[in-house]
Amino acid sequence: MKPIHYLTAFLFIFARPSYALVHSDAKPGSVKFLISACQEYTELYNKRDNSRFGAFLTTSKEESFRAGYCLGAIMHANSQCAYPRSPSVYRSAEIIASVSVERAFSEARVIEHAVCR
């Protein structure tokens, strides 16, 4: 067997789906998707300093898409705020990720609360 096959098998053994992926079945544009996207963003942000070999290889396209969705929503909202306070993007993502789905009314209100306050 070629060495690349061993490396691929090794990576699949240790790769785990993220918490946001396992606990989300929402579609883009919903509050549930935004919350899971920001959970994904915070997971990826926290993983950036992980010195374990191949940590950067365990991020899928879907995880990157969700993290980018959160980042884009926060950046857009920051430019639209009447009184921009400009908290860090990570802090805004943490606030959105901690929102309970049952308490969230709409995606716009959750973003406004997290970014514009």
N, C-alpha and C positions, 0 to 999 in steps of 0.2 A: 504494500500500500504506500502511496506517495506521502511525503511529509506534510503536504498541504491538507490532505484528508485527515491526518492525525490532529493538526492544528485546528481545523474546522470542528472536528468532533469534540476536542477539548473545550473550545469556546462555547459550544452548544450545551455542554454538561453544566457549565458554571453560569450561563446566562439565565436570568430570571426576568419575567415580565414585571414591569413597574406596578406600584400600587394603583396609580391612576388608570392604567390600562385594564387591570383586573376588575376594578370597581366602577367602570364607566361604560355605559352602552348608549350614551347620548349622542346627538348629532350636532354639528357646528351651528352656532346661532342660539343655542339654548343655554340657560344658566348652568345646568348640570355639566355641559361640555366645557364651559368657561372655567368652572371650579376644578374639574379634573385636569384641564389644560394647565392651570396655574399650579396644581399639585405636581404635575409633570415638570414644569419649569423649575420649581424649587428643588425637586429631586435631582434634576440634571445639574443645577447650579451647585448643589451640595456635593455632587459626585466629581466636580471638576478638579478638586485637589486630591482625589484618590490616586495614590501612587501604584496601585495594583496593576500588573501587566494586563493590557488589553481592555482597560476600563472604557476607553473611548470607542472600542469596537462593539460594546454591548448595547449601544443606543440604536434603536431602529428608526426607520424613516417616519413611522407613525408617531413615535414618541417625540421626534424632532418637530414634526408638524404641529402637534398639540402645544409644545413649548413655544413654538413660534407664533401660534395663534394667541396665546396669552400675552406674549411680548408685544405683538402688534396691537392688540386691544388696549393695553396699558399705554403704549406710546401714542396711539391715536387719541385716547381720552385725555392724556396729558396736554396735547396740543389744543383740545377743545374746551378745556376748563375756563370758566369765567374768571376765577381767581386761582391760577395755578400755584399750587404749593410745592410741587415737584418732589415728592418723596422718592426714594430710590425705587427702581423698577422691581428689585427683589423684594423690598418691603411691601410694595403694593401687591405683588403676586402672593406673598405670604398671607396678607389680609384676605384676598379673594379666596385662596385655598382653604382658609379656616371658616368660611361662611357655610352655614348649614343650608342644604338644598331646600329644606322646608321653610326657612325664613327668607329666602331670596324671592323677590317679586319678579324682577326682570333682569336681563343681562346688563342693560344700560344703568339701572340703579345700583347694581353691585359694583360695576366699574366706577361710576361716579363717586360712590361712597369711599372706595379704596384709593382713588387717585386724587380727586378734587377736594374732598372733605371740606 
